Amino acid sequence: MAVNGSLRLVAFVASALGLIAHAIAADTVPAVIPLEVLPVDPALGTGAIASSSWAVKRPIVARQPARAARAVVLQGSGKGKVLALALLGKLEVTPEGALKLDVAPASQAWCEFGTFMSAFVDCYQDLDADGKFETQRRGELGSDEAVALRRVQEAKPIGPLEYRAASAEQAPKFHVGYVSCMAERNVMPTLDSALRFGTFINRSDDKRMADSGACSEIARPLGAAADNERSFQFGRFKVAVRARDDGELITRLVEGIPAGTLLGHLRSGSPLTDATDVSPDVSAVIGETPFLRMKGDAQIIEVAKAGEEFFSAQVEHGLTGTLKVEFRTHHKKPKIVAAGSPLYGIAMSSNQVARSFDPEIVWCAPLKDEQQKLVARCAVPMYRSSYSFYETDWAPYAVTSAAGETYIEPPVVERGPVSFGAPLFLKLRYQKAEKKYVWIEWSVAPGEERVWKPGRLRRARDDAGFVLLGEVVLKLSPTADGSTISISTAIGKFEPDAEITLPADPVRM
């Protein structure tokens, strides 16, 4: 829903909603369209660094051609339509570790490309390899980009459709590379500036220029180059940059991605990764990295009085990083998250885009505000290209929803382990029992701190309450007067390093 005209996001990996997301995906299969990188084209290797914050389109730093790794052309009623190879399920690799394209028919599909604002495409399979498609699957797109296929739905039989292999010339063509953004508004960049950039992917035969994702990376200086140029690493490109007489910075691609490289999991704004690699952000988005995981064993007592803790487990966030450049609100008294601050990331799904679209990463920093109150200050993506600031004192170490408040620059985050001053613990304590509910409180905080939040569990037929924590369900059985509860494990077993969710009520699901 919209909150005061701003975007509200709901956590995709936390609590009950995470379970709903997994249930929705149960009948679908992961899918990836791989692109093959082509040799560098000098005509695409020049560009510029952003020098105006008012530009309608961000200038391109450099591009490199690519094409669908495999493609087919429909015959008969669908004659002329070109479909690209999509690999389904767990990707297979060769003994040398390269992506395997020649897989069993059940592990491949041939899919249309997405069009502007489309959320689904048609995919086909030839399960008996007779040169005719007899199965159709609906493909779910992760964003409104051509190669953003994310999953395919269940298979349905169709009348046979003939097809043939596409030639190299017929295979859909793309440009991959990087765009530039202003590092500081209204400040002309120089060779000594922090040069912000983001990933760029576009169909080369599409007149519409794809929207680039947020410029959330900074080029790494590599030193001097020839002819008054300096070398920078823009993602997977080595780029020479020089200043013209008017101060404008122009770019030249020196070294691109090796031809023949197979890229996958492609989205504007996400790294250009080999198909066999999954970046930390993508891993979180597709559900392979949990929001929280356990460290060590859980501590559970068998009987707890009102106000007494009955569960404790050390936990850590699945996605963490360090802020490289401060972000702040643009107010007279700005709210700031300083460079060097430890952050945790949460994959959140927006309710203002198609349900199939990828969740996006919200980055949050737990800290003390100007009044020494513990809060989380978060950078919230407002659909790919811009970010908004959000502050909350609700569960600062476990934010599960966020609403944009005011524009900020995209966060520049170096992924990796961080410390919040002490190990984090998820703790639960018993509060009281009523006729219909058992009340508990939970906290995620470092060391001996507690940040208690209420939780309500509907009493089941045997009057017990149940609490879901990851794949484990605890049974809470109150005494007649509600003064104590007995705690037992109803389902599952806690395992070290396993995913653990925030407390949820399985009876109400």
Secondary structure as the mmCIF struct_conf table of DSSP 4:
data_model
#
loop_
_struct_conf.conf_type_id
_struct_conf.id
_struct_conf.beg_label_comp_id
_struct_conf.beg_label_asym_id
_struct_conf.beg_label_seq_id
_struct_conf.end_label_comp_id
_struct_conf.end_label_asym_id
_struct_conf.end_label_seq_id
STRN STRN1 ALA A 2 VAL A 3
TURN_TY1_P TURN_TY1_P1 ASN A 4 GLY A 5
STRN STRN2 SER A 6 ALA A 11
BEND BEND1 PHE A 12 ALA A 14
HELX_RH_AL_P HELX_RH_AL_P1 SER A 15 ILE A 24
HELX_RH_3T_P HELX_RH_3T_P1 ALA A 25 ASP A 27
STRN STRN3 VAL A 29 VAL A 32
STRN STRN4 LEU A 35 VAL A 37
HELX_LH_PP_P HELX_LH_PP_P1 LEU A 38 VAL A 40
HELX_RH_3T_P HELX_RH_3T_P2 PRO A 42 LEU A 44
BEND BEND2 GLY A 45 GLY A 45
STRN STRN5 THR A 46 ALA A 48
TURN_TY1_P TURN_TY1_P2 SER A 53 TRP A 54
BEND BEND3 VAL A 56 LYS A 57
HELX_LH_PP_P HELX_LH_PP_P2 ARG A 58 PRO A 59
STRN STRN6 ILE A 60 ALA A 68
BEND BEND4 ALA A 69 ARG A 70
STRN STRN7 ALA A 71 LEU A 74
HELX_RH_3T_P HELX_RH_3T_P3 GLY A 76 GLY A 78
TURN_TY1_P TURN_TY1_P3 LYS A 79 GLY A 80
STRN STRN8 VAL A 82 LEU A 88
BEND BEND5 GLY A 89 LYS A 90
HELX_LH_PP_P HELX_LH_PP_P3 LEU A 91 GLU A 92
STRN STRN9 VAL A 93 VAL A 93
TURN_TY1_P TURN_TY1_P4 PRO A 95 GLU A 96
BEND BEND6 GLY A 97 GLY A 97
HELX_LH_PP_P HELX_LH_PP_P4 ALA A 98 ALA A 98
STRN STRN10 LEU A 99 LEU A 99
HELX_LH_PP_P HELX_LH_PP_P5 LYS A 100 LYS A 100
HELX_RH_3T_P HELX_RH_3T_P4 PRO A 105 SER A 107
STRN STRN11 GLN A 108 CYS A 111
HELX_LH_PP_P HELX_LH_PP_P6 GLU A 112 GLY A 114
TURN_TY1_P TURN_TY1_P5 PHE A 116 MET A 117
STRN STRN12 PHE A 120 GLN A 125
TURN_TY1_P TURN_TY1_P6 LEU A 127 ASP A 128
BEND BEND7 ASP A 130 GLY A 131
STRN STRN13 LYS A 132 LEU A 141
BEND BEND8 GLY A 142 GLU A 145
TURN_TY1_P TURN_TY1_P7 ALA A 146 VAL A 147
STRN STRN14 LEU A 149 VAL A 152
STRN STRN15 LYS A 156 ALA A 165
HELX_LH_PP_P HELX_LH_PP_P7 ALA A 166 SER A 167
TURN_TY1_P TURN_TY1_P8 ALA A 168 GLN A 170
BEND BEND9 ALA A 171 ALA A 171
STRN STRN16 LYS A 173 CYS A 181
BEND BEND10 ALA A 183 GLU A 184
TURN_TY1_P TURN_TY1_P9 ARG A 185 ASN A 186
TURN_TY1_P TURN_TY1_P10 LEU A 191 ASP A 192
BEND BEND11 SER A 193 SER A 193
STRN STRN17 ARG A 196 ARG A 203
TURN_TY1_P TURN_TY1_P11 SER A 204 ASP A 205
BEND BEND12 LYS A 207 ARG A 208
HELX_LH_PP_P HELX_LH_PP_P8 MET A 209 SER A 212
STRN STRN18 GLU A 217 ILE A 218
HELX_LH_PP_P HELX_LH_PP_P9 ALA A 219 ALA A 219
STRN STRN19 ARG A 220 ALA A 224
BEND BEND13 ALA A 226 ALA A 226
TURN_TY1_P TURN_TY1_P12 ASP A 227 ASN A 228
STRN STRN20 ARG A 230 PHE A 234
TURN_TY1_P TURN_TY1_P13 GLY A 235 ARG A 236
STRN STRN21 PHE A 237 ALA A 243
TURN_TY1_P TURN_TY1_P14 ASP A 245 ASP A 246
BEND BEND14 GLY A 247 GLY A 247
STRN STRN22 LEU A 249 GLU A 255
HELX_LH_PP_P HELX_LH_PP_P10 ILE A 257 PRO A 258
TURN_TY1_P TURN_TY1_P15 ALA A 259 GLY A 260
HELX_LH_PP_P HELX_LH_PP_P11 THR A 261 THR A 261
STRN STRN23 LEU A 262 LEU A 263
BEND BEND15 HIS A 265 HIS A 265
TURN_TY1_P TURN_TY1_P16 SER A 268 GLY A 269
BEND BEND16 SER A 270 SER A 270
STRN STRN24 ASP A 274 ASP A 274
TURN_TY1_P TURN_TY1_P17 ALA A 275 THR A 276
HELX_RH_AL_P HELX_RH_AL_P2 PRO A 280 VAL A 285
TURN_TY1_P TURN_TY1_P18 ILE A 286 GLY A 287
BEND BEND17 GLU A 288 THR A 289
BEND BEND18 PHE A 291 PHE A 291
STRN STRN25 LEU A 292 MET A 294
BEND BEND19 GLY A 296 GLY A 296
STRN STRN26 GLN A 299 ILE A 300
BEND BEND20 GLU A 302 GLU A 302
STRN STRN27 VAL A 303 LYS A 305
TURN_TY1_P TURN_TY1_P19 ALA A 306 GLY A 307
STRN STRN28 GLU A 309 HIS A 317
BEND BEND21 GLY A 318 LEU A 319
STRN STRN29 THR A 320 VAL A 325
STRN STRN30 PHE A 327 ARG A 328
BEND BEND22 HIS A 330 LYS A 333
STRN STRN31 ILE A 336 VAL A 337
TURN_TY1_P TURN_TY1_P20 ALA A 339 GLY A 340
STRN STRN32 PRO A 342 SER A 350
TURN_TY1_P TURN_TY1_P21 ASN A 351 GLN A 352
BEND BEND23 VAL A 353 VAL A 353
TURN_TY1_P TURN_TY1_P22 ARG A 355 SER A 356
BEND BEND24 PHE A 357 PHE A 357
HELX_LH_PP_P HELX_LH_PP_P12 ASP A 358 PRO A 359
STRN STRN33 GLU A 360 LYS A 368
TURN_TY1_P TURN_TY1_P23 GLU A 370 GLN A 371
BEND BEND25 GLN A 372 GLN A 372
STRN STRN34 LEU A 374 PRO A 381
BEND BEND26 MET A 382 SER A 385
STRN STRN35 TYR A 387 THR A 392
BEND BEND27 TRP A 394 ALA A 395
TURN_TY1_P TURN_TY1_P24 PRO A 396 TYR A 397
BEND BEND28 ALA A 398 ALA A 398
STRN STRN36 SER A 401 ALA A 403
STRN STRN37 THR A 406 ILE A 408
HELX_LH_PP_P HELX_LH_PP_P13 GLU A 409 PRO A 411
STRN STRN38 VAL A 412 ARG A 415
BEND BEND29 GLY A 416 GLY A 416
BEND BEND30 GLY A 421 ALA A 422
STRN STRN39 LEU A 424 ALA A 433
BEND BEND31 LYS A 435 LYS A 436
STRN STRN40 TYR A 437 PRO A 446
TURN_TY1_P TURN_TY1_P25 GLY A 447 GLU A 448
STRN STRN41 LYS A 453 ARG A 458
TURN_TY1_P TURN_TY1_P26 ARG A 461 ASP A 462
BEND BEND32 ASP A 463 ASP A 463
STRN STRN42 GLY A 465 LEU A 469
TURN_TY1_P TURN_TY1_P27 GLY A 470 GLU A 471
STRN STRN43 VAL A 472 PRO A 478
TURN_TY1_P TURN_TY1_P28 ALA A 480 ASP A 481
BEND BEND33 GLY A 482 SER A 483
STRN STRN44 THR A 484 ILE A 491
TURN_TY1_P TURN_TY1_P29 PRO A 496 ASP A 497
STRN STRN45 GLU A 499 GLU A 499
HELX_LH_PP_P HELX_LH_PP_P14 THR A 501 PRO A 503
STRN STRN46 ALA A 504 ALA A 504
HELX_RH_3T_P HELX_RH_3T_P5 PRO A 506 ARG A 508
#
